[in-house]
């Protein structure tokens, strides 16, 4: 057996014993687990969440979750590091989506305050209602369609850029965009036909 495999197995056994001890409330074992794995886990988080301060918060969330769920670790489903990396990836993506939604809400809210003073109150009311309907329609899309439409219209990304950012094939991005637009058109038909 190659030396690297023996070392990897030894490291996995060591990490598994630390997790096992952590299930009994052994904080020093959990601290040792953190010391042994946090640099690699932080590297993954930082690739997904590029803002260092936010990535540090995510890292704290990862290890908080690992501490609470140490008894759920199952070695038959993967190594301890793979378990931590899965938690890290999930937490980082959740944080990224959450911050993106917050930014989109701020953008829409900011846009509603930019109504020109030359617009009558009635026109401002119609614009505000249309913005609310568009946001509501976006929220009703499946997450995959909403993501590509938000990246296209709020971040100004092209199909190719969206494919690169999300890691999805270009054809998938185009299909999701087309289906999302069709669904939006259907939901917003009263606006498009001038009824609202």
MDTraj code that builds the backbone (N, CA, C; nanometers):
import mdtraj as md
import numpy as np

residues = "UNK UNK UNK UNK UNK UNK UNK UNK UNK UNK UNK UNK UNK UNK UNK UNK UNK UNK UNK UNK UNK UNK UNK UNK UNK UNK UNK UNK UNK UNK UNK UNK UNK UNK UNK UNK UNK UNK UNK UNK UNK UNK UNK UNK UNK UNK UNK UNK UNK UNK UNK UNK UNK UNK UNK UNK UNK UNK UNK UNK UNK UNK UNK UNK UNK UNK UNK UNK UNK UNK UNK UNK UNK UNK UNK UNK UNK UNK UNK UNK UNK UNK UNK UNK UNK UNK UNK UNK UNK UNK UNK UNK UNK UNK UNK UNK UNK UNK UNK UNK UNK UNK UNK UNK UNK UNK UNK UNK UNK UNK UNK UNK UNK UNK UNK UNK UNK UNK UNK UNK UNK UNK UNK UNK UNK UNK UNK UNK UNK UNK UNK UNK UNK UNK UNK UNK UNK UNK UNK UNK UNK UNK UNK UNK UNK UNK UNK UNK UNK UNK UNK UNK UNK UNK UNK UNK UNK UNK UNK UNK UNK UNK UNK UNK UNK UNK UNK UNK UNK UNK UNK UNK UNK UNK UNK UNK UNK UNK UNK UNK UNK UNK UNK UNK UNK UNK UNK UNK UNK UNK UNK UNK UNK UNK UNK UNK".split()
xyz = np.array([
    [0.0838, -0.1176, 0.0000],
    [0.0000, 0.0000, 0.0000],
    [0.0889, 0.1249, 0.0000],
    [0.0606, 0.2243, -0.0864],
    [0.1439, 0.3442, -0.0907],
    [0.1426, 0.4177, 0.0430],
    [0.2549, 0.4869, 0.0710],
    [0.2710, 0.5572, 0.1976],
    [0.1605, 0.6607, 0.2195],
    [0.1226, 0.7328, 0.1119],
    [0.0218, 0.8372, 0.1247],
    [-0.1113, 0.7776, 0.1710],
    [-0.1463, 0.6621, 0.1188],
    [-0.2704, 0.5980, 0.1580],
    [-0.2670, 0.5586, 0.3054],
    [-0.1535, 0.5074, 0.3506],
    [-0.1384, 0.4713, 0.4918],
    [-0.1511, 0.5958, 0.5788],
    [-0.0867, 0.7063, 0.5371],
    [-0.0949, 0.8312, 0.6127],
    [-0.2383, 0.8841, 0.6154],
    [-0.3051, 0.8761, 0.5004],
    [-0.4434, 0.9232, 0.4930],
    [-0.5337, 0.8411, 0.5837],
    [-0.5146, 0.7101, 0.5812],
    [-0.5955, 0.6243, 0.6683],
    [-0.5680, 0.6539, 0.8155],
    [-0.4422, 0.6759, 0.8475],
    [-0.4067, 0.7074, 0.9864],
    [-0.4696, 0.8400, 1.0285],
    [-0.4663, 0.9387, 0.9372],
    [-0.5267, 1.0686, 0.9689],
    [-0.6773, 1.0533, 0.9864],
    [-0.7411, 0.9764, 0.8966],
    [-0.8853, 0.9542, 0.9091],
    [-0.9194, 0.8888, 1.0427],
    [-0.8412, 0.7890, 1.0822],
    [-0.8660, 0.7208, 1.2100],
    [-0.8520, 0.8188, 1.3268],
    [-0.7496, 0.9038, 1.3193],
    [-0.7283, 1.0039, 1.4242],
    [-0.8474, 1.1006, 1.4315],
    [-0.8912, 1.1509, 1.3145],
    [-1.0034, 1.2449, 1.3116],
    [-1.1317, 1.1781, 1.3588],
    [-1.1517, 1.0516, 1.3212],
    [-1.2706, 0.9793, 1.3664],
    [-1.2714, 0.9647, 1.5184],
    [-1.1543, 0.9392, 1.5758],
    [-1.1488, 0.9261, 1.7224],
    [-1.1781, 1.0603, 1.7892],
    [-1.1340, 1.1701, 1.7272],
    [-1.1641, 1.3029, 1.7828],
    [-1.3143, 1.3310, 1.7768],
    [-1.3765, 1.2952, 1.6643],
    [-1.5213, 1.3152, 1.6519],
    [-1.5942, 1.2303, 1.7549],
    [-1.5515, 1.1057, 1.7699],
    [-1.6140, 1.0159, 1.8679],
    [-1.6044, 1.0742, 2.0087],
    [-1.4874, 1.1275, 2.0422],
    [-1.4700, 1.1886, 2.1750],
    [-1.5549, 1.3138, 2.1888],
    [-1.5711, 1.3881, 2.0780],
    [-1.6523, 1.5103, 2.0811],
    [-1.7993, 1.4776, 2.1094],
    [-1.8454, 1.3592, 2.0662],
    [-1.9845, 1.3217, 2.0926],
    [-2.0126, 1.3071, 2.2414],
    [-1.9070, 1.2881, 2.3195],
    [-1.9245, 1.2760, 2.4652],
    [-1.9062, 1.4107, 2.5351],
    [-1.8872, 1.5174, 2.4538],
    [-1.8706, 1.6506, 2.5105],
    [-1.7265, 1.6902, 2.5359],
    [-1.6326, 1.6144, 2.4816],
    [-1.4893, 1.6414, 2.5011],
    [-1.4481, 1.7613, 2.4149],
    [-1.4404, 1.8777, 2.4778],
    [-1.4080, 2.0003, 2.4046],
    [-1.2644, 2.0029, 2.3549],
    [-1.1728, 1.9420, 2.4284],
    [-1.0328, 1.9416, 2.3838],
    [-1.0186, 1.8563, 2.2571],
    [-1.0957, 1.7483, 2.2460],
    [-1.0932, 1.6667, 2.1242],
    [-1.1472, 1.7469, 2.0071],
    [-1.2537, 1.8232, 2.0322],
    [-1.3111, 1.9029, 1.9251],
    [-1.2153, 2.0155, 1.8838],
    [-1.1462, 2.0732, 1.9803],
    [-1.0459, 2.1769, 1.9493],
    [-0.9347, 2.1171, 1.8626],
    [-0.8952, 1.9937, 1.8936],
    [-0.7919, 1.9265, 1.8137],
    [-0.8434, 1.8991, 1.6722],
    [-0.9708, 1.8628, 1.6599],
    [-1.0321, 1.8422, 1.5279],
    [-1.0295, 1.9723, 1.4481],
    [-1.0636, 2.0816, 1.5150],
    [-1.0604, 2.2133, 1.4516],
    [-0.9197, 2.2469, 1.4038],
    [-0.8223, 2.2296, 1.4902],
    [-0.6827, 2.2594, 1.4551],
    [-0.6355, 2.1770, 1.3353],
    [-0.6774, 2.0519, 1.3295],
    [-0.6312, 1.9618, 1.2243],
    [-0.6989, 1.9863, 1.0900],
    [-0.8179, 2.0467, 1.0901],
    [-0.8952, 2.0550, 0.9658],
    [-0.9340, 2.1961, 0.9218],
    [-0.9269, 2.2927, 1.0104],
    [-0.9853, 2.4234, 0.9806],
    [-0.9198, 2.4960, 0.8628],
    [-0.7905, 2.4774, 0.8404],
    [-0.7255, 2.5464, 0.7279],
    [-0.7814, 2.4991, 0.5948],
    [-0.7985, 2.3687, 0.5814],
    [-0.8514, 2.3135, 0.4564],
    [-0.9976, 2.3535, 0.4385],
    [-1.0752, 2.3439, 0.5456],
    [-1.2168, 2.3795, 0.5400],
    [-1.2315, 2.5284, 0.5077],
    [-1.1502, 2.6126, 0.5714],
    [-1.1569, 2.7564, 0.5458],
    [-1.1217, 2.7876, 0.3999],
    [-1.0264, 2.7132, 0.3441],
    [-0.9911, 2.7326, 0.2031],
    [-1.1104, 2.7107, 0.1114],
    [-1.1890, 2.6069, 0.1393],
    [-1.3084, 2.5810, 0.0590],
    [-1.4104, 2.6925, 0.0767],
    [-1.4365, 2.7305, 0.2002],
    [-1.5346, 2.8357, 0.2283],
    [-1.4945, 2.9652, 0.1586],
    [-1.3662, 2.9980, 0.1633],
    [-1.3160, 3.1217, 0.1041],
    [-1.3303, 3.1220, -0.0486],
    [-1.3256, 3.0058, -0.1104],
    [-1.3469, 2.9989, -0.2556],
    [-1.4928, 3.0260, -0.2910],
    [-1.5844, 2.9916, -0.2018],
    [-1.7272, 3.0118, -0.2290],
    [-1.7719, 3.1502, -0.1829],
    [-1.7243, 3.1915, -0.0658],
    [-1.7601, 3.3218, -0.0080],
    [-1.6327, 3.4048, -0.0024],
    [-1.6061, 3.4866, -0.1052],
    [-1.4768, 3.5538, -0.1151],
    [-1.4489, 3.6614, -0.0095],
    [-1.5504, 3.7111, 0.0598],
    [-1.5264, 3.8122, 0.1636],
    [-1.4746, 3.7414, 0.2888],
    [-1.3554, 3.7756, 0.3309],
    [-1.2899, 3.7035, 0.4402],
    [-1.3703, 3.7057, 0.5701],
    [-1.4250, 3.8199, 0.6063],
    [-1.5005, 3.8288, 0.7318],
    [-1.6229, 3.7374, 0.7279],
    [-1.6913, 3.7356, 0.6151],
    [-1.8080, 3.6484, 0.6011],
    [-1.7648, 3.5029, 0.6016],
    [-1.6536, 3.4731, 0.5346],
    [-1.6027, 3.3356, 0.5308],
    [-1.5671, 3.2884, 0.6720],
    [-1.5142, 3.3781, 0.7543],
    [-1.4819, 3.3419, 0.8931],
    [-1.6084, 3.3109, 0.9726],
    [-1.7157, 3.3871, 0.9466],
    [-1.8433, 3.3584, 1.0125],
    [-1.8967, 3.2221, 0.9698],
    [-1.8845, 3.1922, 0.8401],
    [-1.9301, 3.0629, 0.7883],
    [-1.8497, 2.9505, 0.8531],
    [-1.7180, 2.9705, 0.8659],
    [-1.6335, 2.8687, 0.9284],
    [-1.6814, 2.8404, 1.0711],
    [-1.7153, 2.9447, 1.1438],
    [-1.7685, 2.9266, 1.2794],
    [-1.8988, 2.8459, 1.2742],
    [-1.9861, 2.8784, 1.1778],
    [-2.1113, 2.8035, 1.1620],
    [-2.0847, 2.6557, 1.1336],
    [-1.9836, 2.6287, 1.0496],
    [-1.9500, 2.4904, 1.0127],
    [-1.9141, 2.4107, 1.1371],
    [-1.8245, 2.4646, 1.2179],
    [-1.7791, 2.3898, 1.3349],
    [-1.8836, 2.3868, 1.4463],
    [-1.9702, 2.4868, 1.4515],
    [-2.0814, 2.4821, 1.5461],
    [-2.1750, 2.3680, 1.5091],
    [-2.2057, 2.3577, 1.3792],
    [-2.2907, 2.2488, 1.3328],
    [-2.2231, 2.1126, 1.3548],
    [-2.0937, 2.1049, 1.3264],
    [-2.0206, 1.9793, 1.3464],
    [-2.0227, 1.9381, 1.4934],
    [-2.0090, 2.0337, 1.5835],
    [-2.0125, 2.0042, 1.7267],
    [-2.1503, 1.9489, 1.7656],
    [-2.2561, 2.0163, 1.7172],
    [-2.3916, 1.9726, 1.7511],
    [-2.4258, 1.8370, 1.6892],
    [-2.3703, 1.8100, 1.5706],
    [-2.4092, 1.6897, 1.4977],
    [-2.2993, 1.5842, 1.4918],
    [-2.2038, 1.5916, 1.5806],
    [-2.0932, 1.4946, 1.5795],
    [-2.1436, 1.3517, 1.5878],
    [-2.2509, 1.3301, 1.6628],
    [-2.3029, 1.1936, 1.6756],
    [-2.3696, 1.1442, 1.5473],
    [-2.3931, 1.2339, 1.4505],
    [-2.4510, 1.1941, 1.3211],
    [-2.3444, 1.1519, 1.2205],
    [-2.2168, 1.1722, 1.2545],
    [-2.1114, 1.1358, 1.1598],
    [-2.1117, 0.9840, 1.1387],
    [-2.1089, 0.9432, 1.0104],
    [-2.1111, 0.8015, 0.9730],
    [-1.9908, 0.7744, 0.8829],
    [-1.8938, 0.7009, 0.9351],
    [-1.7707, 0.6765, 0.8597],
    [-1.7949, 0.5968, 0.7317],
    [-1.9059, 0.5244, 0.7236],
    [-1.9341, 0.4484, 0.6013],
    [-1.9735, 0.5398, 0.4861],
    [-2.0078, 0.6645, 0.5175],
    [-2.0494, 0.7590, 0.4127],
    [-1.9370, 0.8523, 0.3693],
    [-1.8219, 0.8408, 0.4311],
    [-1.7091, 0.9244, 0.3900],
    [-1.6161, 0.9543, 0.5056],
    [-1.5018, 1.0123, 0.4707],
    [-1.4013, 1.0453, 0.5712],
    [-1.4482, 1.1634, 0.6567],
    [-1.3862, 1.1835, 0.7718],
    [-1.4220, 1.2988, 0.8554],
    [-1.4044, 1.4317, 0.7813],
    [-1.2969, 1.4423, 0.7043],
    [-1.2736, 1.5660, 0.6312],
    [-1.3812, 1.5874, 0.5250],
    [-1.4219, 1.4805, 0.4569],
    [-1.5290, 1.4918, 0.3569],
    [-1.6592, 1.5366, 0.4235],
    [-1.6860, 1.4850, 0.5433],
    [-1.8051, 1.5249, 0.6186],
    [-1.8009, 1.6749, 0.6498],
    [-1.6863, 1.7215, 0.6984],
    [-1.6720, 1.8639, 0.7294],
    [-1.6809, 1.9507, 0.6038],
    [-1.6216, 1.9030, 0.4945],
    [-1.6251, 1.9799, 0.3694],
    [-1.7675, 1.9886, 0.3148],
    [-1.8456, 1.8831, 0.3330],
    [-1.9852, 1.8852, 0.2883],
    [-2.0640, 1.9890, 0.3684],
    [-2.0439, 1.9897, 0.4985],
    [-2.1100, 2.0905, 0.5832],
    [-2.0650, 2.2301, 0.5396],
    [-1.9347, 2.2468, 0.5156],
    [-1.8794, 2.3778, 0.4783],
    [-1.9383, 2.4266, 0.3461],
    [-1.9428, 2.3392, 0.2495],
    [-1.9964, 2.3774, 0.1184],
    [-2.1419, 2.4205, 0.1318],
    [-2.2190, 2.3423, 0.2049],
    [-2.3607, 2.3726, 0.2237],
    [-2.3799, 2.5064, 0.2957],
    [-2.3056, 2.5269, 0.4029],
    [-2.3162, 2.6523, 0.4788],
    [-2.2735, 2.7728, 0.3951],
    [-2.1649, 2.7580, 0.3186],
    [-2.1142, 2.8687, 0.2369],
    [-2.2136, 2.9059, 0.1274],
    [-2.2697, 2.8050, 0.0626],
    [-2.3680, 2.8324, -0.0435],
    [-2.4927, 2.8963, 0.0159],
    [-2.5367, 2.8474, 0.1326],
    [-2.6517, 2.9096, 0.1987],
    [-2.6260, 3.0569, 0.2269],
    [-2.5056, 3.0876, 0.2775],
    [-2.4720, 3.2269, 0.3091],
    [-2.4675, 3.3115, 0.1830],
    [-2.4113, 3.2554, 0.0760],
    [-2.4020, 3.3278, -0.0508],
    [-2.5416, 3.3585, -0.1043],
    [-2.6292, 3.2597, -0.1013],
    [-2.7663, 3.2802, -0.1497],
    [-2.8394, 3.3805, -0.0634],
    [-2.8204, 3.3714, 0.0658],
    [-2.8860, 3.4631, 0.1575],
    [-2.8418, 3.6072, 0.1316],
    [-2.7123, 3.6275, 0.1140],
    [-2.6638, 3.7638, 0.0904],
    [-2.7086, 3.8143, -0.0458],
    [-2.7176, 3.7244, -0.1433],
    [-2.7647, 3.7631, -0.2763],
    [-2.9104, 3.8056, -0.2701],
    [-2.9925, 3.7330, -0.1933],
    [-3.1330, 3.7699, -0.1792],
    [-3.1467, 3.9035, -0.1091],
    [-3.0638, 3.9254, -0.0060],
    [-3.0663, 4.0536, 0.0638],
    [-3.0297, 4.1675, -0.0303],
    [-2.9282, 4.1456, -0.1147],
    [-2.8871, 4.2484, -0.2105],
    [-2.9983, 4.2767, -0.3097],
    [-3.0648, 4.1715, -0.3576],
    [-3.1724, 4.1902, -0.4544],
    [-3.2884, 4.2668, -0.3923],
    [-3.3212, 4.2356, -0.2673],
    [-3.4291, 4.3071, -0.2005],
    [-3.3920, 4.4537, -0.1829],
    [-3.2659, 4.4796, -0.1455],
    [-3.2213, 4.6180, -0.1311],
    [-3.2283, 4.6902, -0.2646],
    [-3.1893, 4.6227, -0.3726],
    [-3.1918, 4.6848, -0.5048],
    [-3.3335, 4.7250, -0.5424],
    [-3.4284, 4.6368, -0.5190],
    [-3.5674, 4.6676, -0.5515],
    [-3.6191, 4.7777, -0.4605],
    [-3.5874, 4.7700, -0.3320],
    [-3.6305, 4.8743, -0.2397],
    [-3.5691, 5.0090, -0.2772],
    [-3.4397, 5.0085, -0.3120],
    [-3.3729, 5.1321, -0.3524],
    [-3.4364, 5.1883, -0.4787],
    [-3.4705, 5.1013, -0.5719],
    [-3.5303, 5.1466, -0.6977],
    [-3.6639, 5.2149, -0.6716],
    [-3.7374, 5.1663, -0.5734],
    [-3.8680, 5.2274, -0.5465],
    [-3.8537, 5.3665, -0.4866],
    [-3.7400, 5.3952, -0.4234],
    [-3.7205, 5.5286, -0.3672],
    [-3.6670, 5.6272, -0.4712],
    [-3.6287, 5.5753, -0.5879],
    [-3.5739, 5.6623, -0.6907],
    [-3.6806, 5.7200, -0.7836],
    [-3.8066, 5.7046, -0.7459],
    [-3.9156, 5.7567, -0.8274],
    [-3.8994, 5.9085, -0.8367],
    [-3.9028, 5.9569, -0.9570],
    [-3.8815, 6.0999, -0.9815],
    [-3.9942, 6.1828, -0.9206],
    [-3.9592, 6.3023, -0.8782],
    [-4.0600, 6.3911, -0.8198],
    [-4.1578, 6.4413, -0.9245],
    [-4.1232, 6.4254, -1.0558],
    [-4.2146, 6.4698, -1.1609],
    [-4.3246, 6.3671, -1.1867],
    [-4.3148, 6.2501, -1.1214],
    [-4.4164, 6.1470, -1.1372],
    [-4.5276, 6.1737, -1.0374],
    [-4.6497, 6.1603, -1.0840],
    [-4.7644, 6.1837, -0.9965],
    [-4.7756, 6.0715, -0.8939],
    [-4.8448, 6.0940, -0.7848],
    [-4.8639, 5.9888, -0.6850],
    [-4.9308, 5.8637, -0.7437],
    [-5.0228, 5.8849, -0.8382],
    [-5.0910, 5.7711, -0.9007],
    [-4.9910, 5.6866, -0.9805],
    [-4.9054, 5.7549, -1.0587],
    [-4.8046, 5.6831, -1.1376],
    [-4.7045, 5.6126, -1.0458],
    [-4.6670, 5.6792, -0.9385],
    [-4.5738, 5.6177, -0.8429],
    [-4.6356, 5.4930, -0.7819],
    [-4.7644, 5.4987, -0.7541],
    [-4.8350, 5.3833, -0.6984],
    [-4.8364, 5.2665, -0.7969],
    [-4.8598, 5.2973, -0.9246],
    [-4.8612, 5.1928, -1.0284],
    [-4.7219, 5.1303, -1.0413],
    [-4.6187, 5.2133, -1.0423],
    [-4.4808, 5.1628, -1.0532],
    [-4.4482, 5.0739, -0.9333],
    [-4.4848, 5.1200, -0.8142],
    [-4.4584, 5.0427, -0.6931],
    [-4.5295, 4.9078, -0.6980],
    [-4.6545, 4.9071, -0.7438],
    [-4.7304, 4.7819, -0.7538],
    [-4.6675, 4.6880, -0.8562],
    [-4.6208, 4.7426, -0.9669],
    [-4.5545, 4.6589, -1.0684],
    [-4.4261, 4.5974, -1.0129],
    [-4.3494, 4.6761, -0.9399],
    [-4.2263, 4.6238, -0.8795],
    [-4.2585, 4.5100, -0.7828],
    [-4.3640, 4.5279, -0.7054],
    [-4.4040, 4.4243, -0.6102],
    [-4.4457, 4.2973, -0.6840],
    [-4.5204, 4.3132, -0.7934],
    [-4.5649, 4.1972, -0.8715],
    [-4.4469, 4.1245, -0.9359],
    [-4.3504, 4.2000, -0.9867],
    [-4.2322, 4.1381, -1.0483],
    [-4.1535, 4.0610, -0.9428],
    [-4.1331, 4.1220, -0.8266],
    [-4.0601, 4.0528, -0.7194],
    [-4.1342, 3.9265, -0.6757],
    [-4.2658, 3.9378, -0.6648],
    [-4.3481, 3.8235, -0.6256],
    [-4.3394, 3.7117, -0.7297],
    [-4.3431, 3.7493, -0.8575],
    [-4.3319, 3.6493, -0.9645],
    [-4.1947, 3.5821, -0.9605],
    [-4.0894, 3.6592, -0.9377],
    [-3.9549, 3.6012, -0.9266],
    [-3.9478, 3.5014, -0.8108],
    [-4.0092, 3.5380, -0.6999],
    [-4.0061, 3.4508, -0.5823],
    [-4.0813, 3.3204, -0.6059],
    [-4.1736, 3.3191, -0.7013],
    [-4.2523, 3.1989, -0.7290],
    [-4.1809, 3.1025, -0.8241],
    [-4.0738, 3.1471, -0.8882],
    [-3.9987, 3.0589, -0.9773],
    [-3.9250, 2.9531, -0.8977],
    [-3.8944, 2.8419, -0.9639],
    [-3.8092, 2.7429, -0.8979],
    [-3.6720, 2.8078, -0.8786],
    [-3.5985, 2.7708, -0.7738],
    [-3.4718, 2.8378, -0.7419],
    [-3.3725, 2.8422, -0.8584],
    [-3.3651, 2.7356, -0.9387],
    [-3.2689, 2.7323, -1.0494],
    [-3.3004, 2.8394, -1.1535],
    [-3.4304, 2.8594, -1.1824],
    [-3.4689, 2.9622, -1.2797],
    [-3.4497, 3.1018, -1.2215],
    [-3.4883, 3.1178, -1.0950],
    [-3.4725, 3.2488, -1.0300],
    [-3.3258, 3.2895, -1.0271],
    [-3.2378, 3.1934, -0.9964],
    [-3.0951, 3.2239, -0.9872],
    [-3.0418, 3.2802, -1.1187],
    [-3.0718, 3.2131, -1.2312],
    [-3.0164, 3.2610, -1.3588],
    [-3.0768, 3.3950, -1.3985],
    [-3.2056, 3.4159, -1.3711],
    [-3.2669, 3.5445, -1.4056],
    [-3.2105, 3.6577, -1.3200],
    [-3.1887, 3.6305, -1.1912],
    [-3.1316, 3.7343, -1.1052],
    [-2.9884, 3.7669, -1.1454],
    [-2.9113, 3.6626, -1.1813],
    [-2.7738, 3.6878, -1.2253],
    [-2.7728, 3.7659, -1.3568],
    [-2.8685, 3.7375, -1.4438],
    [-2.8745, 3.8073, -1.5721],
    [-2.9200, 3.9521, -1.5555],
    [-3.0266, 3.9736, -1.4782],
    [-3.0862, 4.1062, -1.4733],
    [-3.0365, 4.1942, -1.3603],
    [-3.0005, 4.1371, -1.2475],
    [-2.9514, 4.2199, -1.1374],
    [-2.7996, 4.2314, -1.1376],
    [-2.7308, 4.1237, -1.1783],
    [-2.5843, 4.1285, -1.1813],
    [-2.5335, 4.1607, -1.3211],
    [-2.6222, 4.1565, -1.4223],
    [-2.5840, 4.1914, -1.5582],
    [-2.4936, 4.0898, -1.6260],
    [-2.5015, 3.9630, -1.5845],
    [-2.4143, 3.8608, -1.6428],
    [-2.4743, 3.8016, -1.7700],
    [-2.3870, 3.7641, -1.8621],
    [-2.4300, 3.6957, -1.9843],
    [-2.4533, 3.5486, -1.9531],
    [-2.5139, 3.4760, -2.0493],
    [-2.5341, 3.3323, -2.0302],
    [-2.4011, 3.2621, -2.0016],
    [-2.2981, 3.2985, -2.0755],
    [-2.1668, 3.2360, -2.0587],
    [-2.1107, 3.2642, -1.9194],
    [-2.1245, 3.3883, -1.8746],
    [-2.0759, 3.4252, -1.7417],
    [-2.1543, 3.3535, -1.6317],
    [-2.2849, 3.3387, -1.6518],
    [-2.3676, 3.2673, -1.5546],
    [-2.3242, 3.1213, -1.5476],
    [-2.3000, 3.0604, -1.6645],
    [-2.2551, 2.9207, -1.6694],
    [-2.1234, 2.9053, -1.5932],
    [-2.0321, 2.9991, -1.6139],
    [-1.9027, 2.9927, -1.5455],
    [-1.9200, 3.0120, -1.3949],
    [-2.0052, 3.1050, -1.3553],
    [-2.0244, 3.1355, -1.2126],
    [-2.0935, 3.0213, -1.1388],
    [-2.1931, 2.9593, -1.2035],
    [-2.2713, 2.8551, -1.1355],
    [-2.2150, 2.7152, -1.1567],
    [-2.1304, 2.6992, -1.2587],
    [-2.0766, 2.5672, -1.2878],
    [-2.1718, 2.4793, -1.3663],
    [-2.2797, 2.5376, -1.4183],
    [-2.3756, 2.4618, -1.4981],
    [-2.3401, 2.4752, -1.6461],
    [-2.3738, 2.3749, -1.7274],
    [-2.3486, 2.3855, -1.8720],
    [-2.4254, 2.5038, -1.9323],
    [-2.3689, 2.5612, -2.0380],
    [-2.4295, 2.6772, -2.1024],
    [-2.5718, 2.6468, -2.1478],
    [-2.5932, 2.5284, -2.2053],
    [-2.7272, 2.4902, -2.2506],
    [-2.8274, 2.4875, -2.1366],
    [-2.7848, 2.4414, -2.0205],
    [-2.8720, 2.4369, -1.9026],
    [-2.9091, 2.5784, -1.8600],
    [-2.8108, 2.6673, -1.8606],
    [-2.8365, 2.8072, -1.8229],
    [-2.9362, 2.8703, -1.9191],
    [-2.9175, 2.8475, -2.0500],
    [-3.0097, 2.9053, -2.1491],
    [-3.1505, 2.8492, -2.1332],
    [-3.1601, 2.7192, -2.1081],
    [-3.2913, 2.6570, -2.0902],
    [-3.3608, 2.7122, -1.9668],
    [-3.2878, 2.7223, -1.8557],
    [-3.3467, 2.7757, -1.7329],
    [-3.3906, 2.9206, -1.7515],
    [-3.3109, 2.9988, -1.8246],
    [-3.3470, 3.1379, -1.8510],
    [-3.4753, 3.1445, -1.9336],
    [-3.4807, 3.0638, -2.0396],
    [-3.5986, 3.0641, -2.1283],
    [-3.7234, 3.0208, -2.0511],
    [-3.7129, 2.9113, -1.9752],
    [-3.8283, 2.8634, -1.8992],
    [-3.8709, 2.9645, -1.7925],
    [-3.7736, 3.0252, -1.7273],
    [-3.8039, 3.1270, -1.6267],
    [-3.8733, 3.2475, -1.6878],
    [-3.8248, 3.2910, -1.8044],
    [-3.8865, 3.4051, -1.8724],
    [-4.0295, 3.3719, -1.9169],
    [-4.0495, 3.2494, -1.9658],
    [-4.1837, 3.2092, -2.0073],
    [-4.2791, 3.2095, -1.8878],
    [-4.2323, 3.1579, -1.7757],
    [-4.3150, 3.1550, -1.6548],
    [-4.3429, 3.2968, -1.6054],
    [-4.2402, 3.3827, -1.6072],
    [-4.2593, 3.5222, -1.5664],
    [-4.3608, 3.5909, -1.6579],
    [-4.3487, 3.5687, -1.7883],
    [-4.4404, 3.6297, -1.8845],
    [-4.5833, 3.5866, -1.8545],
    [-4.6001, 3.4578, -1.8228],
    [-4.7326, 3.4062, -1.7903],
    [-4.7875, 3.4704, -1.6632],
    [-4.7045, 3.4783, -1.5596],
    [-4.7500, 3.5357, -1.4329],
    [-4.7749, 3.6857, -1.4426],
    [-4.7000, 3.7523, -1.5300],
    [-4.7101, 3.8981, -1.5397],
    [-4.7936, 3.9436, -1.6586],
    [-4.8700, 3.8536, -1.7166],
    [-4.9494, 3.8914, -1.8352],
    [-5.0417, 4.0102, -1.8096],
    [-5.0982, 4.0275, -1.6884],
    [-5.1809, 4.1485, -1.6667],
    [-5.1010, 4.2775, -1.6827],
    [-4.9758, 4.2770, -1.6385],
    [-4.8921, 4.3966, -1.6539],
    [-4.8591, 4.4176, -1.8001],
    [-4.8187, 4.3110, -1.8682],
    [-4.7770, 4.3212, -2.0070],
    [-4.8911, 4.3631, -2.0987],
    [-5.0138, 4.3251, -2.0617],
    [-5.1279, 4.3625, -2.1452],
    [-5.1837, 4.4981, -2.1061],
    [-5.1223, 4.5614, -2.0060],
    [-5.1622, 4.6961, -1.9658],
    [-5.2807, 4.6994, -1.8718],
    [-5.3199, 4.5847, -1.8151],
    [-5.4322, 4.5834, -1.7224],
    [-5.3935, 4.6410, -1.5872],
    [-5.2614, 4.6401, -1.5585],
    [-5.2161, 4.6966, -1.4297],
    [-5.1161, 4.8064, -1.4593],
])
top = md.Topology()
chain = top.add_chain()
for i, resn in enumerate(residues, 1):
    res = top.add_residue(resn, chain, resSeq=i)
    for name in ("N", "CA", "C"):
        top.add_atom(name, md.element.get_by_symbol(name[0]), res)
traj = md.Trajectory(xyz[None], top)
